[in-house]
Amino acid sequence: MIQPASLFVPGGTYFFTLRLQDARADLLVRHVDVLRDATRLCRKRWPFAIAAAVILPNQLHMIWTLPMGDADIGKRWRLIKTGFSRHVPAPAYLPPSLVQRGDKGIWQRGFWEHLITDQDDFDRHAHVIRSAPVQAGLVTRASDWPYSSLHHNLRRGARTTAPVPSAPDPVAGSRSSRTALTAASGKG
């Protein structure tokens, strides 16, 4: 049985992981304001809610909820990745394959997404986001990492979990995939 590469559900809630091309780079925290601006501009044009997020030096994790009737994840990530890439320095060395494609060499192609199926699934992925800086060895307590939505949620007095819509098909919703769409790569 052939399964689709990814499942896009209008109004769905998704967990994402994106990584930089260079695993040793710290561009995301060094230029966190550029990333925030790129995300803000994208959300202004193509709205989505961010339920949780963490920015690590070379990768980020986010949970988004899309508007009802809209499932275009690729467009949003393309805008964010491209906006960020335009305003940060290119790596000193680019492999010829990236140069040939017109890729600046900032981001890995595509992104990894998982459709959140229910509250337990949301809670597990929110925990991944909260614990990511500790797991990466950056801090000993999650609350010590400055680039996490944990701080924003605590300031608002909000719970660190939120109710999420279930996937229309729980079996289909449990599929996760690495999306390597050229359109989603953001040429960056």
ZADO-1210 file (C-alpha; in nm, 4 decimals, padded with zeros to 6 digits):
<atoms>
<atom x="00.0000" y="00.0000" z="00.0000" code="MET" pos="1"/>
<atom x="00.1406" y="00.3382" z="-00.1006" code="ILE" pos="2"/>
<atom x="00.0975" y="00.6104" z="00.1600" code="GLN" pos="3"/>
<atom x="00.1047" y="00.9799" z="00.0734" code="PRO" pos="4"/>
<atom x="00.4297" y="01.1634" z="00.1462" code="ALA" pos="5"/>
<atom x="00.2444" y="01.3951" z="00.3789" code="SER" pos="6"/>
<atom x="-00.1054" y="01.4720" z="00.4945" code="LEU" pos="7"/>
<atom x="-00.2254" y="01.8295" z="00.4665" code="PHE" pos="8"/>
<atom x="-00.5450" y="01.8986" z="00.6592" code="VAL" pos="9"/>
<atom x="-00.7062" y="02.2426" z="00.6299" code="PRO" pos="10"/>
<atom x="-00.7255" y="02.3921" z="00.9776" code="GLY" pos="11"/>
<atom x="-00.4952" y="02.1183" z="01.1082" code="GLY" pos="12"/>
<atom x="-00.2433" y="02.1427" z="01.3899" code="THR" pos="13"/>
<atom x="00.1120" y="02.0349" z="01.3035" code="TYR" pos="14"/>
<atom x="00.4468" y="01.9819" z="01.4733" code="PHE" pos="15"/>
<atom x="00.7457" y="02.0880" z="01.2600" code="PHE" pos="16"/>
<atom x="01.1213" y="02.0480" z="01.2695" code="THR" pos="17"/>
<atom x="01.3492" y="02.2471" z="01.0390" code="LEU" pos="18"/>
<atom x="01.7273" y="02.2290" z="01.0333" code="ARG" pos="19"/>
<atom x="02.0106" y="02.4382" z="00.9004" code="LEU" pos="20"/>
<atom x="02.2364" y="02.2910" z="00.6333" code="GLN" pos="21"/>
<atom x="02.5386" y="02.3251" z="00.8641" code="ASP" pos="22"/>
<atom x="02.4742" y="02.1311" z="01.1854" code="ALA" pos="23"/>
<atom x="02.7497" y="02.3320" z="01.3619" code="ARG" pos="24"/>
<atom x="02.6000" y="02.6711" z="01.2750" code="ALA" pos="25"/>
<atom x="02.4325" y="02.9000" z="01.5264" code="ASP" pos="26"/>
<atom x="02.2567" y="03.1275" z="01.2768" code="LEU" pos="27"/>
<atom x="01.9099" y="03.0795" z="01.4239" code="LEU" pos="28"/>
<atom x="02.0000" y="03.2181" z="01.7670" code="VAL" pos="29"/>
<atom x="02.2585" y="03.4645" z="01.6366" code="ARG" pos="30"/>
<atom x="01.9958" y="03.6095" z="01.4005" code="HIS" pos="31"/>
<atom x="01.6823" y="03.5260" z="01.6000" code="VAL" pos="32"/>
<atom x="01.5333" y="03.8704" z="01.5311" code="ASP" pos="33"/>
<atom x="01.5593" y="03.8076" z="01.1553" code="VAL" pos="34"/>
<atom x="01.3802" y="03.4740" z="01.2035" code="LEU" pos="35"/>
<atom x="01.1114" y="03.6396" z="01.4150" code="ARG" pos="36"/>
<atom x="01.0632" y="03.9133" z="01.1532" code="ASP" pos="37"/>
<atom x="01.0386" y="03.6579" z="00.8700" code="ALA" pos="38"/>
<atom x="00.7799" y="03.4610" z="01.0692" code="THR" pos="39"/>
<atom x="00.5830" y="03.7741" z="01.1586" code="ARG" pos="40"/>
<atom x="00.5726" y="03.8876" z="00.7932" code="LEU" pos="41"/>
<atom x="00.4582" y="03.5447" z="00.6805" code="CYS" pos="42"/>
<atom x="00.1833" y="03.5327" z="00.9456" code="ARG" pos="43"/>
<atom x="00.0621" y="03.8755" z="00.8356" code="LYS" pos="44"/>
<atom x="00.0162" y="03.7548" z="00.4801" code="ARG" pos="45"/>
<atom x="-00.0695" y="03.3874" z="00.5436" code="TRP" pos="46"/>
<atom x="-00.2063" y="03.3583" z="00.9002" code="PRO" pos="47"/>
<atom x="-00.1487" y="03.0662" z="01.1349" code="PHE" pos="48"/>
<atom x="-00.1342" y="03.0321" z="01.5118" code="ALA" pos="49"/>
<atom x="00.1855" y="02.9267" z="01.6879" code="ILE" pos="50"/>
<atom x="00.0985" y="02.7157" z="01.9913" code="ALA" pos="51"/>
<atom x="00.4582" y="02.6369" z="02.0890" code="ALA" pos="52"/>
<atom x="00.8076" y="02.7009" z="01.9521" code="ALA" pos="53"/>
<atom x="01.1730" y="02.6657" z="02.0371" code="VAL" pos="54"/>
<atom x="01.4681" y="02.8046" z="01.8439" code="ILE" pos="55"/>
<atom x="01.7962" y="02.6174" z="01.8865" code="LEU" pos="56"/>
<atom x="02.1263" y="02.7233" z="01.7286" code="PRO" pos="57"/>
<atom x="02.0847" y="02.5030" z="01.4203" code="ASN" pos="58"/>
<atom x="01.7222" y="02.3861" z="01.4224" code="GLN" pos="59"/>
<atom x="01.3748" y="02.4869" z="01.5297" code="LEU" pos="60"/>
<atom x="01.0579" y="02.3105" z="01.6389" code="HIS" pos="61"/>
<atom x="00.7107" y="02.4642" z="01.6192" code="MET" pos="62"/>
<atom x="00.3476" y="02.3671" z="01.6585" code="ILE" pos="63"/>
<atom x="00.1138" y="02.5546" z="01.4262" code="TRP" pos="64"/>
<atom x="-00.2604" y="02.5570" z="01.3742" code="THR" pos="65"/>
<atom x="-00.3699" y="02.6601" z="01.0270" code="LEU" pos="66"/>
<atom x="-00.6887" y="02.8528" z="00.9510" code="PRO" pos="67"/>
<atom x="-00.9924" y="02.6467" z="00.8513" code="MET" pos="68"/>
<atom x="-00.9962" y="02.5899" z="00.4777" code="GLY" pos="69"/>
<atom x="-00.6196" y="02.6395" z="00.4440" code="ASP" pos="70"/>
<atom x="-00.3599" y="02.3629" z="00.4309" code="ALA" pos="71"/>
<atom x="-00.0704" y="02.5380" z="00.2533" code="ASP" pos="72"/>
<atom x="00.2170" y="02.4643" z="00.4869" code="ILE" pos="73"/>
<atom x="00.4797" y="02.4703" z="00.2129" code="GLY" pos="74"/>
<atom x="00.4026" y="02.8278" z="00.1128" code="LYS" pos="75"/>
<atom x="00.4413" y="02.9483" z="00.4705" code="ARG" pos="76"/>
<atom x="00.7725" y="02.7717" z="00.5330" code="TRP" pos="77"/>
<atom x="00.9046" y="02.8853" z="00.1941" code="ARG" pos="78"/>
<atom x="00.8311" y="03.2479" z="00.2888" code="LEU" pos="79"/>
<atom x="00.9902" y="03.2143" z="00.6325" code="ILE" pos="80"/>
<atom x="01.2993" y="03.0324" z="00.5073" code="LYS" pos="81"/>
<atom x="01.3472" y="03.2689" z="00.2139" code="THR" pos="82"/>
<atom x="01.2930" y="03.5794" z="00.4285" code="GLY" pos="83"/>
<atom x="01.5484" y="03.4581" z="00.6810" code="PHE" pos="84"/>
<atom x="01.8027" y="03.3500" z="00.4179" code="SER" pos="85"/>
<atom x="01.7948" y="03.6871" z="00.2421" code="ARG" pos="86"/>
<atom x="01.9173" y="03.8658" z="00.5537" code="HIS" pos="87"/>
<atom x="02.1900" y="03.6382" z="00.6898" code="VAL" pos="88"/>
<atom x="02.5380" y="03.5788" z="00.5509" code="PRO" pos="89"/>
<atom x="02.5943" y="03.2833" z="00.3200" code="ALA" pos="90"/>
<atom x="02.8306" y="03.0094" z="00.4369" code="PRO" pos="91"/>
<atom x="03.1939" y="03.0468" z="00.3338" code="ALA" pos="92"/>
<atom x="03.1759" y="02.7299" z="00.1221" code="TYR" pos="93"/>
<atom x="02.8846" y="02.6074" z="-00.0865" code="LEU" pos="94"/>
<atom x="02.8931" y="02.2701" z="-00.2600" code="PRO" pos="95"/>
<atom x="02.8620" y="02.3035" z="-00.6388" code="PRO" pos="96"/>
<atom x="02.5230" y="02.1264" z="-00.6298" code="SER" pos="97"/>
<atom x="02.3773" y="02.4050" z="-00.4130" code="LEU" pos="98"/>
<atom x="02.5312" y="02.6775" z="-00.6296" code="VAL" pos="99"/>
<atom x="02.3862" y="02.5101" z="-00.9390" code="GLN" pos="100"/>
<atom x="02.0361" y="02.5101" z="-00.7838" code="ARG" pos="101"/>
<atom x="02.0676" y="02.8735" z="-00.6764" code="GLY" pos="102"/>
<atom x="02.0499" y="02.7667" z="-00.3108" code="ASP" pos="103"/>
<atom x="02.2182" y="02.9940" z="-00.0564" code="LYS" pos="104"/>
<atom x="02.3036" y="02.6933" z="00.1607" code="GLY" pos="105"/>
<atom x="02.1348" y="02.8080" z="00.4828" code="ILE" pos="106"/>
<atom x="01.8516" y="02.5547" z="00.5305" code="TRP" pos="107"/>
<atom x="01.8229" y="02.1847" z="00.4690" code="GLN" pos="108"/>
<atom x="01.5694" y="02.1192" z="00.1957" code="ARG" pos="109"/>
<atom x="01.2123" y="02.0724" z="00.3068" code="GLY" pos="110"/>
<atom x="01.0971" y="02.0192" z="00.6612" code="PHE" pos="111"/>
<atom x="00.9615" y="01.7446" z="00.8834" code="TRP" pos="112"/>
<atom x="00.5975" y="01.7633" z="00.9829" code="GLU" pos="113"/>
<atom x="00.3593" y="01.5591" z="01.1921" code="HIS" pos="114"/>
<atom x="-00.0166" y="01.6111" z="01.2000" code="LEU" pos="115"/>
<atom x="-00.1291" y="01.6388" z="01.5625" code="ILE" pos="116"/>
<atom x="-00.4162" y="01.3960" z="01.6148" code="THR" pos="117"/>
<atom x="-00.5434" y="01.4681" z="01.9675" code="ASP" pos="118"/>
<atom x="-00.4609" y="01.6349" z="02.2996" code="GLN" pos="119"/>
<atom x="-00.2188" y="01.3602" z="02.4099" code="ASP" pos="120"/>
<atom x="-00.0298" y="01.3909" z="02.0818" code="ASP" pos="121"/>
<atom x="-00.0182" y="01.7702" z="02.1261" code="PHE" pos="122"/>
<atom x="00.1101" y="01.7333" z="02.4831" code="ASP" pos="123"/>
<atom x="00.3873" y="01.4933" z="02.3724" code="ARG" pos="124"/>
<atom x="00.5072" y="01.7302" z="02.1016" code="HIS" pos="125"/>
<atom x="00.4816" y="02.0362" z="02.3288" code="ALA" pos="126"/>
<atom x="00.7038" y="01.8442" z="02.5719" code="HIS" pos="127"/>
<atom x="00.9543" y="01.7838" z="02.2903" code="VAL" pos="128"/>
<atom x="00.9623" y="02.1590" z="02.2330" code="ILE" pos="129"/>
<atom x="00.9994" y="02.2462" z="02.6037" code="ARG" pos="130"/>
<atom x="01.2740" y="01.9896" z="02.6617" code="SER" pos="131"/>
<atom x="01.4701" y="02.0442" z="02.3375" code="ALA" pos="132"/>
<atom x="01.7264" y="02.2905" z="02.4845" code="PRO" pos="133"/>
<atom x="01.7972" y="02.0505" z="02.7730" code="VAL" pos="134"/>
<atom x="01.8201" y="01.7507" z="02.5381" code="GLN" pos="135"/>
<atom x="02.0626" y="01.9475" z="02.3174" code="ALA" pos="136"/>
<atom x="02.2836" y="02.0189" z="02.6210" code="GLY" pos="137"/>
<atom x="02.2356" y="02.3949" z="02.5949" code="LEU" pos="138"/>
<atom x="02.0888" y="02.4429" z="02.9444" code="VAL" pos="139"/>
<atom x="02.0095" y="02.2291" z="03.2475" code="THR" pos="140"/>
<atom x="01.6563" y="02.3695" z="03.2926" code="ARG" pos="141"/>
<atom x="01.4152" y="02.4417" z="03.0066" code="ALA" pos="142"/>
<atom x="01.3205" y="02.7731" z="03.1673" code="SER" pos="143"/>
<atom x="01.6817" y="02.8924" z="03.1258" code="ASP" pos="144"/>
<atom x="01.6613" y="02.8852" z="02.7442" code="TRP" pos="145"/>
<atom x="01.5596" y="03.2310" z="02.6153" code="PRO" pos="146"/>
<atom x="01.4349" y="03.1247" z="02.2688" code="TYR" pos="147"/>
<atom x="01.1288" y="02.9267" z="02.3716" code="SER" pos="148"/>
<atom x="00.7566" y="02.9958" z="02.3769" code="SER" pos="149"/>
<atom x="00.7638" y="02.8642" z="02.7322" code="LEU" pos="150"/>
<atom x="00.8513" y="03.2180" z="02.8495" code="HIS" pos="151"/>
<atom x="00.5754" y="03.3792" z="02.6433" code="HIS" pos="152"/>
<atom x="00.3158" y="03.1354" z="02.7764" code="ASN" pos="153"/>
<atom x="00.4267" y="03.1843" z="03.1376" code="LEU" pos="154"/>
<atom x="00.4143" y="03.5661" z="03.1053" code="ARG" pos="155"/>
<atom x="00.0582" y="03.5421" z="02.9735" code="ARG" pos="156"/>
<atom x="-00.0338" y="03.3031" z="03.2505" code="GLY" pos="157"/>
<atom x="-00.1377" y="03.0530" z="02.9853" code="ALA" pos="158"/>
<atom x="-00.1298" y="02.6796" z="03.0186" code="ARG" pos="159"/>
<atom x="00.1577" y="02.5166" z="02.8335" code="THR" pos="160"/>
<atom x="-00.0911" y="02.2950" z="02.6520" code="THR" pos="161"/>
<atom x="-00.3904" y="02.3895" z="02.4468" code="ALA" pos="162"/>
<atom x="-00.6834" y="02.1964" z="02.3081" code="PRO" pos="163"/>
<atom x="-00.6318" y="02.0981" z="01.9467" code="VAL" pos="164"/>
<atom x="-00.8628" y="01.9660" z="01.6815" code="PRO" pos="165"/>
<atom x="-00.8344" y="01.5968" z="01.6072" code="SER" pos="166"/>
<atom x="-00.7450" y="01.4809" z="01.2611" code="ALA" pos="167"/>
<atom x="-01.0517" y="01.3773" z="01.0638" code="PRO" pos="168"/>
<atom x="-00.8952" y="01.0327" z="01.0146" code="ASP" pos="169"/>
<atom x="-00.6900" y="00.9250" z="01.3215" code="PRO" pos="170"/>
<atom x="-00.5087" y="00.6545" z="01.1226" code="VAL" pos="171"/>
<atom x="-00.4141" y="00.8969" z="00.8476" code="ALA" pos="172"/>
<atom x="-00.3348" y="01.1661" z="01.1035" code="GLY" pos="173"/>
<atom x="-00.0741" y="00.9480" z="01.2692" code="SER" pos="174"/>
<atom x="00.1435" y="00.9464" z="00.9589" code="ARG" pos="175"/>
<atom x="00.4533" y="01.1595" z="00.9858" code="SER" pos="176"/>
<atom x="00.6886" y="01.2424" z="00.7062" code="SER" pos="177"/>
<atom x="00.9823" y="01.4441" z="00.5947" code="ARG" pos="178"/>
<atom x="00.8520" y="01.6805" z="00.3320" code="THR" pos="179"/>
<atom x="01.1140" y="01.7529" z="00.0731" code="ALA" pos="180"/>
<atom x="00.9152" y="01.9617" z="-00.1648" code="LEU" pos="181"/>
<atom x="01.1261" y="02.1913" z="-00.3748" code="THR" pos="182"/>
<atom x="00.8586" y="02.4551" z="-00.3305" code="ALA" pos="183"/>
<atom x="00.8928" y="02.4302" z="00.0477" code="ALA" pos="184"/>
<atom x="01.2705" y="02.4449" z="00.0475" code="SER" pos="185"/>
<atom x="01.2771" y="02.8222" z="00.0316" code="GLY" pos="186"/>
<atom x="01.5895" y="02.8173" z="-00.1866" code="LYS" pos="187"/>
<atom x="01.7807" y="02.8747" z="00.1280" code="GLY" pos="188"/>
</atoms>
